[in-house]
Amino acid sequence: MTAQQKTKNSQAISPIENSKLFQACEINDTRKSYNKLWLNVKEEALEIVDRMGGSIINKYKNKSYYIEASRKNTKRFDVKAFQEKHPHLYNKFIVDGEAVELKTKIVK
């Protein structure tokens, strides 16, 4: 294909739109990578912060940082339990909706 690619419905996209779409793919790819890394780093950091009393102000490589463990009590509605115990009520309140996800992939 040419530099100005065509979509599935044969409409051309501009170079600016092409750049924006590629940027969206790159950012989404980076976000997914960082989310996976964050899970491991968060657990390790939380253990250290808790051991040090809940918050730390320090420096590393001439940069100051602050890290604090913030916990909040939350309540949530147990949808699964409600559905099991009251299926007739659960089904009465089901509404149609739409979830939108942009699936991205960069082929190297």
N, CA, C and O atoms as a DFTB+ gen file, in Angstrom:
432 C
 N C O
     1  1       0.834      -1.184       0.000
     2  2       0.000       0.000       0.000
     3  2       0.879       1.248       0.000
     4  3       2.076       1.187       0.281
     5  1       0.273       2.344      -0.313
     6  2       0.999       3.608      -0.359
     7  2       1.190       4.157       1.043
     8  3       0.726       3.578       2.025
     9  1       1.883       5.288       1.119
    10  2       2.108       5.929       2.415
    11  2       0.785       6.349       3.037
    12  3       0.645       6.373       4.260
    13  1      -0.176       6.677       2.197
    14  2      -1.496       7.036       2.712
    15  2      -2.370       5.782       2.647
    16  3      -3.011       5.504       1.634
    17  1      -2.379       5.038       3.748
    18  2      -3.083       3.759       3.814
    19  2      -4.594       3.958       3.738
    20  3      -5.116       5.045       3.982
    21  1      -5.260       2.888       3.396
    22  2      -6.721       2.928       3.325
    23  2      -7.292       2.040       4.418
    24  3      -6.704       1.019       4.776
    25  1      -8.423       2.433       4.935
    26  2      -9.088       1.653       5.965
    27  2      -9.888       0.551       5.311
    28  3      -9.931       0.454       4.085
    29  1     -10.529      -0.291       6.126
    30  2     -11.310      -1.410       5.604
    31  2     -12.428      -0.969       4.676
    32  3     -12.788      -1.700       3.753
    33  1     -12.980       0.206       4.903
    34  2     -14.066       0.668       4.045
    35  2     -13.557       1.586       2.935
    36  3     -14.326       2.373       2.383
    37  1     -12.283       1.491       2.609
    38  2     -11.652       2.179       1.477
    39  2     -11.604       3.693       1.581
    40  3     -11.509       4.374       0.560
    41  1     -11.666       4.228       2.768
    42  2     -11.509       5.670       2.926
    43  2     -10.051       5.958       3.275
    44  3      -9.471       5.293       4.133
    45  1      -9.474       6.930       2.622
    46  2      -8.091       7.300       2.908
    47  2      -8.022       8.082       4.210
    48  3      -8.930       8.849       4.531
    49  1      -6.945       7.886       4.956
    50  2      -6.729       8.695       6.151
    51  2      -5.559       9.633       5.870
    52  3      -4.633       9.303       5.129
    53  1      -5.630      10.788       6.472
    54  2      -4.596      11.798       6.239
    55  2      -3.307      11.405       6.961
    56  3      -3.341      10.583       7.877
    57  1      -2.189      11.974       6.565
    58  2      -0.936      11.711       7.272
    59  2      -1.006      12.092       8.758
    60  3      -0.407      11.424       9.601
    61  1      -1.732      13.161       9.072
    62  2      -1.884      13.579      10.476
    63  2      -2.688      12.533      11.247
    64  3      -2.327      12.163      12.364
    65  1      -3.775      12.062      10.647
    66  2      -4.578      11.023      11.299
    67  2      -3.766       9.745      11.455
    68  3      -3.849       9.075      12.484
    69  1      -2.985       9.407      10.439
    70  2      -2.137       8.226      10.488
    71  2      -1.156       8.326      11.654
    72  3      -0.941       7.356      12.380
    73  1      -0.565       9.506      11.826
    74  2       0.371       9.744      12.928
    75  2      -0.330       9.604      14.275
    76  3       0.215       8.990      15.192
    77  1      -1.529      10.163      14.404
    78  2      -2.290      10.088      15.656
    79  2      -2.649       8.649      15.999
    80  3      -2.569       8.243      17.159
    81  1      -3.046       7.877      14.988
    82  2      -3.420       6.488      15.236
    83  2      -2.208       5.657      15.656
    84  3      -2.308       4.818      16.551
    85  1      -1.069       5.889      15.015
    86  2       0.134       5.169      15.408
    87  2       0.549       5.548      16.817
    88  3       0.968       4.694      17.598
    89  1       0.433       6.837      17.143
    90  2       0.761       7.289      18.494
    91  2      -0.152       6.605      19.522
    92  3       0.305       6.221      20.599
    93  1      -1.429       6.455      19.191
    94  2      -2.367       5.768      20.093
    95  2      -1.915       4.324      20.321
    96  3      -1.972       3.818      21.441
    97  1      -1.467       3.670      19.252
    98  2      -0.969       2.296      19.375
    99  2       0.263       2.239      20.267
   100  3       0.370       1.372      21.135
   101  1       1.190       3.160      20.052
   102  2       2.417       3.182      20.857
   103  2       2.109       3.433      22.332
   104  3       2.646       2.753      23.206
   105  1       1.259       4.393      22.600
   106  2       0.924       4.732      23.988
   107  2       0.202       3.576      24.661
   108  3       0.486       3.260      25.816
   109  1      -0.722       2.945      23.961
   110  2      -1.448       1.814      24.531
   111  2      -0.494       0.657      24.819
   112  3      -0.606      -0.001      25.853
   113  1       0.428       0.414      23.918
   114  2       1.411      -0.642      24.105
   115  2       2.286      -0.347      25.327
   116  3       2.556      -1.239      26.131
   117  1       2.722       0.896      25.460
   118  2       3.535       1.303      26.607
   119  2       2.737       1.200      27.898
   120  3       3.248       0.739      28.919
   121  1       1.477       1.635      27.846
   122  2       0.609       1.580      29.041
   123  2       0.454       0.147      29.523
   124  3       0.550      -0.118      30.722
   125  1       0.217      -0.776      28.605
   126  2       0.056      -2.181      28.978
   127  2       1.334      -2.725      29.607
   128  3       1.284      -3.460      30.593
   129  1       2.475      -2.361      29.032
   130  2       3.759      -2.817      29.578
   131  2       3.973      -2.280      30.987
   132  3       4.373      -3.022      31.885
   133  1       3.705      -0.985      31.180
   134  2       3.891      -0.392      32.494
   135  2       2.896      -0.940      33.514
   136  3       3.247      -1.101      34.683
   137  1       1.673      -1.228      33.101
   138  2       0.696      -1.805      34.030
   139  2       1.181      -3.152      34.553
   140  3       1.027      -3.449      35.738
   141  1       1.767      -3.969      33.679
   142  2       2.296      -5.268      34.107
   143  2       3.463      -5.079      35.067
   144  3       3.555      -5.767      36.084
   145  1       4.349      -4.151      34.746
   146  2       5.485      -3.882      35.625
   147  2       5.029      -3.339      36.974
   148  3       5.583      -3.695      38.015
   149  1       4.014      -2.473      36.949
   150  2       3.537      -1.803      38.159
   151  2       3.059      -2.807      39.205
   152  3       3.277      -2.601      40.399
   153  1       2.418      -3.878      38.779
   154  2       1.901      -4.851      39.744
   155  2       3.008      -5.416      40.617
   156  3       2.840      -5.528      41.831
   157  1       4.139      -5.773      40.015
   158  2       5.260      -6.306      40.788
   159  2       5.942      -5.230      41.623
   160  3       6.246      -5.448      42.796
   161  1       6.181      -4.072      41.020
   162  2       6.863      -2.988      41.717
   163  2       6.014      -2.484      42.888
   164  3       6.541      -2.176      43.958
   165  1       4.719      -2.403      42.680
   166  2       3.823      -1.900      43.721
   167  2       3.901      -2.770      44.973
   168  3       3.992      -2.244      46.083
   169  1       3.866      -4.085      44.811
   170  2       3.912      -4.985      45.962
   171  2       5.223      -4.827      46.737
   172  3       5.227      -4.770      47.967
   173  1       6.327      -4.757      46.001
   174  2       7.633      -4.587      46.646
   175  2       7.711      -3.244      47.367
   176  3       8.174      -3.176      48.506
   177  1       7.265      -2.191      46.717
   178  2       7.306      -0.856      47.309
   179  2       6.404      -0.774      48.534
   180  3       6.781      -0.187      49.548
   181  1       5.219      -1.358      48.440
   182  2       4.269      -1.320      49.549
   183  2       4.853      -1.976      50.796
   184  3       4.674      -1.486      51.911
   185  1       5.540      -3.073      50.596
   186  2       6.175      -3.761      51.725
   187  2       7.195      -2.859      52.416
   188  3       7.244      -2.803      53.644
   189  1       8.000      -2.162      51.638
   190  2       9.025      -1.269      52.196
   191  2       8.380      -0.073      52.883
   192  3       8.762       0.282      53.998
   193  1       7.412       0.546      52.231
   194  2       6.747       1.731      52.791
   195  2       6.034       1.376      54.088
   196  3       6.104       2.135      55.055
   197  1       5.354       0.242      54.126
   198  2       4.688      -0.185      55.361
   199  2       5.702      -0.389      56.485
   200  3       5.467       0.021      57.622
   201  1       6.815      -1.017      56.166
   202  2       7.859      -1.271      57.158
   203  2       8.436       0.033      57.712
   204  3       8.865       0.092      58.864
   205  1       8.442       1.075      56.878
   206  2       9.015       2.361      57.291
   207  2       7.969       3.313      57.876
   208  3       8.249       4.496      58.064
   209  1       6.789       2.817      58.159
   210  2       5.797       3.639      58.848
   211  2       4.733       4.262      57.960
   212  3       3.915       5.041      58.448
   213  1       4.717       3.947      56.686
   214  2       3.627       4.404      55.838
   215  2       3.958       5.496      54.846
   216  3       3.214       5.703      53.887
   217  1       5.071       6.208      55.056
   218  2       5.460       7.224      54.074
   219  2       6.963       7.457      54.143
   220  3       7.595       7.278      55.183
   221  1       7.511       7.860      53.011
   222  2       8.951       8.082      52.915
   223  2       9.206       9.309      52.045
   224  3       8.600       9.468      50.985
   225  1      10.100      10.166      52.499
   226  2      10.635      11.259      51.683
   227  2      12.125      10.982      51.588
   228  3      12.803      10.832      52.604
   229  1      12.633      10.915      50.357
   230  2      14.040      10.578      50.196
   231  2      14.567      11.127      48.885
   232  3      13.838      11.779      48.137
   233  1      15.831      10.863      48.609
   234  2      16.455      11.278      47.355
   235  2      17.099      10.067      46.699
   236  3      17.556       9.142      47.369
   237  1      17.124      10.098      45.364
   238  2      17.812       9.075      44.594
   239  2      18.354       9.750      43.337
   240  3      17.604      10.376      42.588
   241  1      19.656       9.618      43.111
   242  2      20.304      10.230      41.946
   243  2      19.948      11.720      41.811
   244  3      19.554      12.180      40.739
   245  1      20.090      12.439      42.883
   246  2      19.838      13.889      42.927
   247  2      18.392      14.288      42.657
   248  3      18.119      15.449      42.353
   249  1      17.474      13.354      42.764
   250  2      16.054      13.676      42.621
   251  2      15.332      13.284      43.901
   252  3      15.520      12.189      44.431
   253  1      14.507      14.198      44.383
   254  2      13.719      13.908      45.580
   255  2      12.457      13.147      45.191
   256  3      11.906      13.341      44.108
   257  1      12.010      12.280      46.093
   258  2      10.744      11.579      45.851
   259  2       9.994      11.395      47.163
   260  3      10.569      11.407      48.251
   261  1       8.719      11.229      47.015
   262  2       7.821      10.999      48.146
   263  2       6.949       9.816      47.775
   264  3       6.423       9.747      46.664
   265  1       6.798       8.892      48.698
   266  2       5.921       7.748      48.460
   267  2       5.174       7.446      49.753
   268  3       5.762       7.420      50.834
   269  1       3.885       7.220      49.626
   270  2       3.027       6.997      50.789
   271  2       2.037       5.889      50.466
   272  3       1.533       5.796      49.346
   273  1       1.767       5.060      51.447
   274  2       0.731       4.040      51.306
   275  2      -0.576       4.650      51.789
   276  3      -0.697       5.034      52.952
   277  1      -1.539       4.738      50.908
   278  2      -2.834       5.309      51.247
   279  2      -3.884       4.209      51.128
   280  3      -4.100       3.652      50.052
   281  1      -4.518       3.914      52.227
   282  2      -5.541       2.865      52.232
   283  2      -6.898       3.480      52.531
   284  3      -7.026       4.375      53.366
   285  1      -7.896       2.984      51.836
   286  2      -9.260       3.462      52.050
   287  2     -10.176       2.258      52.176
   288  3     -10.059       1.294      51.418
   289  1     -11.083       2.318      53.131
   290  2     -12.103       1.277      53.233
   291  2     -13.126       1.518      52.143
   292  3     -13.579       2.644      51.937
   293  1     -13.480       0.472      51.460
   294  2     -14.446       0.592      50.373
   295  2     -15.559      -0.422      50.551
   296  3     -15.429      -1.402      51.285
   297  1     -16.632      -0.166      49.874
   298  2     -17.736      -1.119      49.810
   299  2     -18.070      -1.305      48.349
   300  3     -17.995      -0.365      47.559
   301  1     -18.436      -2.506      47.998
   302  2     -18.838      -2.783      46.629
   303  2     -20.037      -3.712      46.644
   304  3     -20.288      -4.417      47.621
   305  1     -20.751      -3.699      45.574
   306  2     -21.921      -4.550      45.432
   307  2     -21.473      -5.870      44.829
   308  3     -20.870      -5.888      43.756
   309  1     -21.763      -6.985      45.511
   310  2     -21.371      -8.312      45.031
   311  2     -22.410      -8.801      44.020
   312  3     -23.404      -9.433      44.375
   313  1     -22.148      -8.491      42.763
   314  2     -23.080      -8.810      41.686
   315  2     -23.270     -10.315      41.568
   316  3     -24.393     -10.788      41.395
   317  1     -22.189     -11.064      41.661
   318  2     -22.270     -12.521      41.499
   319  2     -23.156     -13.154      42.573
   320  3     -23.994     -14.002      42.267
   321  1     -22.972     -12.745      43.825
   322  2     -23.786     -13.292      44.910
   323  2     -25.257     -12.913      44.732
   324  3     -26.147     -13.735      44.950
   325  1     -25.506     -11.656      44.331
   326  2     -26.880     -11.208      44.108
   327  2     -27.535     -12.012      42.985
   328  3     -28.693     -12.418      43.089
   329  1     -26.779     -12.234      41.916
   330  2     -27.305     -12.994      40.774
   331  2     -27.643     -14.417      41.180
   332  3     -28.649     -14.967      40.731
   333  1     -26.813     -15.022      42.026
   334  2     -27.068     -16.396      42.471
   335  2     -28.273     -16.473      43.406
   336  3     -29.064     -17.411      43.318
   337  1     -28.416     -15.507      44.287
   338  2     -29.493     -15.544      45.282
   339  2     -30.824     -15.026      44.742
   340  3     -31.884     -15.481      45.172
   341  1     -30.779     -14.081      43.807
   342  2     -31.999     -13.454      43.288
   343  2     -31.943     -13.350      41.762
   344  3     -31.927     -12.240      41.229
   345  1     -31.912     -14.473      41.052
   346  2     -31.769     -14.414      39.591
   347  2     -32.910     -13.668      38.901
   348  3     -32.686     -12.994      37.895
   349  1     -34.133     -13.780      39.432
   350  2     -35.277     -13.107      38.803
   351  2     -35.132     -11.582      38.891
   352  3     -35.427     -10.874      37.928
   353  1     -34.681     -11.082      40.038
   354  2     -34.463      -9.640      40.182
   355  2     -33.275      -9.184      39.343
   356  3     -33.324      -8.137      38.697
   357  1     -32.218      -9.971      39.360
   358  2     -31.027      -9.630      38.596
   359  2     -31.385      -9.471      37.120
   360  3     -31.021      -8.472      36.499
   361  1     -32.084     -10.431      36.566
   362  2     -32.452     -10.396      35.147
   363  2     -33.385      -9.237      34.812
   364  3     -33.368      -8.725      33.692
   365  1     -34.201      -8.823      35.783
   366  2     -35.111      -7.700      35.576
   367  2     -34.371      -6.386      35.347
   368  3     -34.860      -5.502      34.644
   369  1     -33.200      -6.269      35.940
   370  2     -32.472      -5.001      35.898
   371  2     -31.267      -5.003      34.960
   372  3     -30.460      -4.074      34.987
   373  1     -31.143      -6.006      34.157
   374  2     -30.069      -6.034      33.161
   375  2     -30.430      -5.047      32.053
   376  3     -31.542      -5.071      31.527
   377  1     -29.491      -4.192      31.708
   378  2     -29.710      -3.226      30.631
   379  2     -28.635      -3.420      29.562
   380  3     -27.504      -3.807      29.858
   381  1     -29.002      -3.150      28.347
   382  2     -28.041      -3.244      27.254
   383  2     -27.082      -2.068      27.336
   384  3     -27.456      -0.967      27.743
   385  1     -25.862      -2.316      26.950
   386  2     -24.859      -1.267      26.943
   387  2     -23.811      -1.591      25.898
   388  3     -23.930      -2.565      25.154
   389  1     -22.799      -0.770      25.856
   390  2     -21.735      -0.989      24.893
   391  2     -20.403      -0.659      25.563
   392  3     -20.252       0.385      26.198
   393  1     -19.459      -1.556      25.409
   394  2     -18.102      -1.303      25.877
   395  2     -17.256      -1.062      24.636
   396  3     -17.345      -1.809      23.661
   397  1     -16.443      -0.027      24.676
   398  2     -15.600       0.302      23.535
   399  2     -14.147       0.122      23.934
   400  3     -13.687       0.680      24.931
   401  1     -13.438      -0.658      23.147
   402  2     -12.015      -0.876      23.376
   403  2     -11.298      -0.696      22.049
   404  3     -11.738      -1.208      21.020
   405  1     -10.207       0.025      22.078
   406  2      -9.367       0.124      20.890
   407  2      -8.274      -0.918      21.029
   408  3      -7.396      -0.796      21.882
   409  1      -8.329      -1.933      20.197
   410  2      -7.297      -2.959      20.224
   411  2      -6.165      -2.488      19.333
   412  3      -6.377      -2.103      18.184
   413  1      -4.965      -2.524      19.877
   414  2      -3.812      -2.020      19.135
   415  2      -2.730      -3.081      19.062
   416  3      -2.635      -3.957      19.922
   417  1      -1.921      -2.988      18.029
   418  2      -0.793      -3.885      17.888
   419  2       0.219      -3.218      16.974
   420  3      -0.137      -2.702      15.915
   421  1       1.456      -3.228      17.376
   422  2       2.517      -2.691      16.528
   423  2       3.330      -3.880      16.034
   424  3       3.874      -4.650      16.825
   425  1       3.400      -4.012      14.749
   426  2       4.137      -5.114      14.135
   427  2       5.545      -4.613      13.840
   428  3       5.740      -3.623      13.135
   429  1       6.500      -5.309      14.388
   430  2       7.890      -4.857      14.250
   431  2       8.590      -5.633      13.161
   432  3       9.769      -5.397      12.894
